[in-house]
Amino acid sequence: MTGQQLKIAVVGAGGKMGMRVSNNLQRSTHDVRYVENSTTGQRRTVDVGRTLTDAGTAVRDVDVVILAIPDIALGAVSEQLVPQLQPGTIVLTLDPAAAYANLLYDRSDIEYAVAHPCHPSVFLQRKTEAELNDTLGGIAAPQDVVAALGSGDAEKQALAETAIRLMYAPVVDVHWVTVKQLAYLEPTLVEVVVCMIGDLLNDALQETIHTVGVPEPAARAMLMGHVQVALANGLRGDNPFSDACLIAMDYGRAKIIKEDWKSIFNDDELDYVLKQMLHLDHIHR
């Protein structure tokens, strides 16, 4: 990591993620400027003691601009702000969708980067109550981050990593991949698959309670314990599933999972889901 004093602008500082990254950046010794357009976001920013700066002034001479705004707004916002930046400025987005779809303003003398938090691992050995309560990360529980850089510039990567470690602190490691690889991680791996399964688990829990009639405390206790066992056995191989369990798992896979489910890892399917998320007619390659 670089030890230089950085000038950082957070655009969208009063939004959900903007507040979270700003909370961490405010505790640093770097020069941080906060930009927010919405009235609610401005009030939220000021209420926690941060001073607002207009966008043009905030980004004029910074090292890093963090665009903490929804993907669907990144094209318009980057078109407005990026032409005002000094050459060599790093523009950091929080999700890969807009970068993968080439929605960001095209300028060859600035550096685009994307950094998405992994969130604290389900297997993290939490040592304090604050770590236990921090399921999203960025407060007390350590997490990893996966990031992508538009070029292979080692100096720019080191500078971007400094900002990334600050905004998502505490950070264990930053894993560098390509923009396309990051897009397959988020949304395909973690939203299309993992988050969907998490929601499916709740659907199954509600069916067990309301259709079958199992008392909620019993159903919830059984589910929560077996989620941990299933993840530990399936992802780490802690213990083998029993023979009877394997038969039930095969039944569940045949009943619930489509045979062609792995097609979600094809480029056309990645484009399809990103078009839905970004409300696009097509993906620009």
C-alpha positions as CSV (number, residue, x, y, z in Angstrom):
1,M,0.0,0.0,0.0
2,T,1.1,3.5,-0.7
3,G,1.8,5.8,2.3
4,Q,1.0,9.1,0.6
5,Q,-1.6,11.5,1.7
6,L,-4.6,11.1,-0.6
7,K,-7.4,13.4,-1.7
8,I,-10.6,11.4,-2.0
9,A,-14.1,12.5,-3.1
10,V,-17.1,10.4,-2.3
11,V,-20.0,11.0,-4.7
12,G,-23.3,9.8,-3.2
13,A,-21.9,10.2,0.3
14,G,-25.4,10.3,1.8
15,G,-26.7,7.0,0.4
16,K,-26.6,3.6,2.0
17,M,-23.2,2.6,0.8
18,G,-22.0,6.2,0.7
19,M,-22.6,6.5,4.4
20,R,-20.9,3.3,5.2
21,V,-17.7,4.0,3.2
22,S,-17.7,7.6,4.5
23,N,-17.9,6.5,8.1
24,N,-14.6,4.7,7.6
25,L,-12.9,7.3,5.5
26,Q,-13.8,10.0,8.0
27,R,-11.7,8.2,10.6
28,S,-8.6,8.3,8.3
29,T,-6.0,11.1,8.0
30,H,-6.7,11.6,4.3
31,D,-8.4,14.6,2.8
32,V,-11.9,13.4,2.1
33,R,-14.6,15.5,0.4
34,Y,-18.3,14.5,0.5
35,V,-20.8,15.1,-2.4
36,E,-24.5,14.4,-2.2
37,N,-27.3,15.7,-4.4
38,S,-30.5,14.5,-2.7
39,T,-32.0,16.5,0.2
40,T,-32.4,13.4,2.4
41,G,-28.8,12.4,1.7
42,Q,-27.5,15.9,2.4
43,R,-29.3,16.0,5.7
44,R,-28.0,12.5,6.6
45,T,-24.4,13.6,5.8
46,V,-24.5,16.8,7.7
47,D,-26.2,15.2,10.7
48,V,-23.1,13.0,11.3
49,G,-20.8,16.0,11.2
50,R,-19.5,15.9,7.6
51,T,-19.2,18.9,5.4
52,L,-20.7,18.8,1.9
53,T,-18.8,20.1,-1.1
54,D,-20.2,20.7,-4.6
55,A,-19.2,18.1,-7.1
56,G,-17.1,20.3,-9.3
57,T,-15.0,21.5,-6.5
58,A,-14.7,18.1,-4.8
59,V,-13.4,16.3,-7.8
60,R,-11.1,19.0,-9.2
61,D,-7.8,17.8,-7.9
62,V,-8.4,14.5,-6.2
63,D,-6.5,11.2,-6.4
64,V,-9.6,9.0,-6.1
65,V,-13.2,9.6,-6.9
66,I,-15.6,7.0,-5.3
67,L,-18.9,6.8,-7.1
68,A,-21.1,5.4,-4.3
69,I,-24.3,5.5,-6.4
70,P,-26.6,2.9,-8.1
71,D,-25.3,1.2,-11.2
72,I,-28.2,2.6,-13.3
73,A,-27.0,6.2,-12.6
74,L,-23.3,5.6,-13.2
75,G,-23.4,6.3,-16.9
76,A,-25.0,9.8,-16.5
77,V,-22.9,10.7,-13.4
78,S,-19.6,9.6,-15.0
79,E,-20.4,11.6,-18.1
80,Q,-20.9,14.7,-16.0
81,L,-17.9,14.3,-13.6
82,V,-15.2,12.4,-15.5
83,P,-14.4,15.2,-18.0
84,Q,-13.6,17.5,-15.0
85,L,-10.9,15.2,-13.6
86,Q,-7.2,15.6,-13.7
87,P,-5.3,13.0,-15.8
88,G,-4.4,10.0,-13.8
89,T,-7.4,10.2,-11.4
90,I,-8.7,6.9,-10.2
91,V,-12.5,6.5,-10.5
92,L,-13.7,3.8,-8.2
93,T,-17.2,2.1,-8.5
94,L,-18.6,-0.3,-6.1
95,D,-20.2,-2.9,-8.5
96,P,-18.9,-4.2,-11.8
97,A,-22.1,-4.1,-13.8
98,A,-21.7,-0.7,-15.3
99,A,-18.0,-1.2,-16.0
100,Y,-18.6,-4.5,-17.7
101,A,-21.5,-3.0,-19.8
102,N,-19.2,-0.1,-20.9
103,L,-21.6,2.5,-19.5
104,L,-18.9,4.6,-17.9
105,Y,-17.7,7.7,-19.7
106,D,-14.7,6.8,-21.9
107,R,-11.6,8.7,-21.1
108,S,-8.2,7.1,-21.7
109,D,-6.1,9.2,-19.3
110,I,-8.0,8.3,-16.1
111,E,-8.1,4.9,-14.4
112,Y,-11.3,3.1,-13.7
113,A,-11.4,0.5,-10.9
114,V,-14.2,-1.5,-9.3
115,A,-14.1,-2.9,-5.7
116,H,-16.8,-5.0,-4.1
117,P,-16.8,-6.2,-0.5
118,C,-17.1,-10.0,0.1
119,H,-18.7,-9.3,3.5
120,P,-17.5,-11.2,6.6
121,S,-17.2,-15.0,6.1
122,V,-19.8,-17.2,7.6
123,F,-16.8,-19.1,9.0
124,L,-15.1,-16.1,10.5
125,Q,-14.1,-16.7,14.1
126,R,-15.7,-13.6,15.7
127,K,-14.1,-12.5,18.9
128,T,-16.3,-9.6,20.1
129,E,-20.0,-8.8,20.2
130,A,-19.4,-6.0,17.7
131,E,-17.9,-8.5,15.2
132,L,-20.8,-10.8,15.8
133,N,-23.3,-8.1,15.0
134,D,-21.5,-6.9,11.9
135,T,-22.9,-9.2,9.3
136,L,-22.5,-6.8,6.4
137,G,-18.9,-5.8,7.1
138,G,-17.2,-2.4,7.2
139,I,-17.7,-1.8,10.9
140,A,-15.9,-4.4,13.1
141,A,-15.8,-7.8,11.4
142,P,-12.9,-8.4,9.0
143,Q,-13.7,-9.0,5.4
144,D,-12.0,-9.6,2.0
145,V,-12.6,-7.4,-1.0
146,V,-12.5,-8.4,-4.7
147,A,-11.4,-5.6,-7.1
148,A,-10.6,-5.0,-10.8
149,L,-8.5,-2.3,-12.4
150,G,-8.8,-1.1,-16.0
151,S,-5.1,-1.4,-16.6
152,G,-2.2,-3.3,-15.2
153,D,-0.5,-0.2,-13.7
154,A,1.0,-1.4,-10.4
155,E,1.3,2.1,-9.0
156,K,-2.4,2.8,-9.7
157,Q,-3.4,-0.5,-8.2
158,A,-1.5,0.2,-5.0
159,L,-3.1,3.6,-4.7
160,A,-6.6,2.2,-5.4
161,E,-5.9,-0.6,-2.8
162,T,-5.1,2.1,-0.2
163,A,-8.5,3.7,-0.7
164,I,-10.3,0.3,-0.9
165,R,-8.8,-0.9,2.5
166,L,-9.9,2.4,4.1
167,M,-13.4,2.4,2.8
168,Y,-14.2,-1.2,3.6
169,A,-12.1,-1.5,6.8
170,P,-11.3,-3.8,8.4
171,V,-10.0,-5.6,5.3
172,V,-8.1,-8.9,5.4
173,D,-7.1,-9.1,1.7
174,V,-7.9,-7.5,-1.6
175,H,-8.1,-10.0,-4.5
176,W,-7.5,-8.5,-8.0
177,V,-9.4,-10.0,-10.9
178,T,-10.7,-8.8,-14.3
179,V,-13.9,-6.7,-14.6
180,K,-15.6,-9.7,-16.4
181,Q,-14.5,-12.1,-13.6
182,L,-15.9,-9.7,-11.0
183,A,-19.1,-9.5,-12.9
184,Y,-19.4,-13.3,-12.8
185,L,-18.8,-13.1,-9.0
186,E,-21.4,-10.4,-8.6
187,P,-24.1,-10.9,-9.7
188,T,-23.9,-14.5,-11.0
189,L,-22.3,-16.4,-8.1
190,V,-23.5,-14.4,-5.1
191,E,-26.8,-12.9,-6.2
192,V,-28.2,-15.2,-8.9
193,V,-27.1,-18.3,-6.8
194,V,-26.3,-17.5,-3.2
195,C,-28.8,-14.8,-2.4
196,M,-31.5,-16.7,-4.3
197,I,-30.8,-19.8,-2.2
198,G,-30.9,-17.7,1.0
199,D,-34.4,-16.4,0.1
200,L,-35.4,-20.0,-0.9
201,L,-34.4,-21.1,2.6
202,N,-36.8,-18.6,4.1
203,D,-39.6,-19.7,1.7
204,A,-39.0,-23.4,2.8
205,L,-39.0,-22.3,6.5
206,Q,-42.4,-20.5,6.0
207,E,-43.9,-23.6,4.3
208,T,-42.7,-25.8,7.1
209,I,-44.3,-23.5,9.7
210,H,-47.5,-22.4,8.0
211,T,-48.3,-25.4,5.7
212,V,-47.0,-28.3,7.7
213,G,-47.7,-26.8,11.0
214,V,-44.3,-27.2,12.7
215,P,-43.9,-24.7,15.6
216,E,-41.7,-21.8,14.5
217,P,-39.1,-22.1,17.2
218,A,-38.5,-25.8,16.4
219,A,-38.4,-25.2,12.6
220,R,-36.1,-22.2,12.9
221,A,-33.7,-24.0,15.3
222,M,-33.5,-27.0,13.0
223,L,-32.9,-24.8,9.9
224,M,-30.3,-22.5,11.4
225,G,-28.2,-25.4,12.8
226,H,-28.4,-27.4,9.5
227,V,-27.5,-24.3,7.4
228,Q,-24.1,-24.3,9.3
229,V,-23.6,-28.0,8.9
230,A,-24.5,-27.9,5.2
231,L,-22.1,-25.1,4.4
232,A,-19.3,-26.6,6.5
233,N,-19.7,-30.0,4.9
234,G,-20.4,-28.8,1.3
235,L,-17.9,-25.9,1.1
236,R,-15.1,-27.1,3.5
237,G,-15.6,-30.9,3.7
238,D,-15.7,-30.8,7.5
239,N,-17.7,-34.0,7.7
240,P,-19.2,-36.3,5.1
241,F,-23.0,-36.2,4.5
242,S,-24.7,-39.5,5.6
243,D,-25.7,-42.0,2.9
244,A,-29.4,-41.3,3.6
245,C,-28.8,-37.5,3.4
246,L,-27.1,-38.0,0.0
247,I,-30.2,-39.7,-1.3
248,A,-32.4,-36.9,0.0
249,M,-30.0,-34.4,-1.6
250,D,-30.3,-36.1,-4.9
251,Y,-34.1,-36.0,-4.7
252,G,-34.0,-32.3,-3.8
253,R,-31.6,-31.5,-6.7
254,A,-33.8,-33.3,-9.2
255,K,-37.0,-31.7,-7.8
256,I,-35.8,-28.1,-7.4
257,I,-32.8,-27.5,-9.7
258,K,-33.0,-27.3,-13.5
259,E,-30.7,-29.6,-15.4
260,D,-29.2,-26.7,-17.4
261,W,-28.6,-24.4,-14.4
262,K,-24.9,-24.1,-15.1
263,S,-25.8,-22.1,-18.2
264,I,-25.9,-19.0,-16.0
265,F,-22.1,-19.0,-16.3
266,N,-22.3,-18.4,-20.1
267,D,-21.6,-14.9,-21.4
268,D,-25.0,-14.6,-23.0
269,E,-26.7,-15.3,-19.7
270,L,-24.5,-12.8,-17.8
271,D,-25.4,-10.2,-20.4
272,Y,-29.1,-11.1,-19.9
273,V,-29.2,-10.7,-16.2
274,L,-27.2,-7.5,-16.3
275,K,-29.6,-6.1,-18.9
276,Q,-32.4,-6.8,-16.5
277,M,-30.6,-5.2,-13.5
278,L,-29.5,-2.1,-15.4
279,H,-32.7,-1.7,-17.5
280,L,-30.8,-1.9,-20.8
281,D,-31.8,-3.0,-24.2
282,H,-28.3,-4.5,-24.9
283,I,-24.8,-4.7,-23.4
284,H,-22.2,-2.6,-25.1
285,R,-19.0,-4.7,-25.7
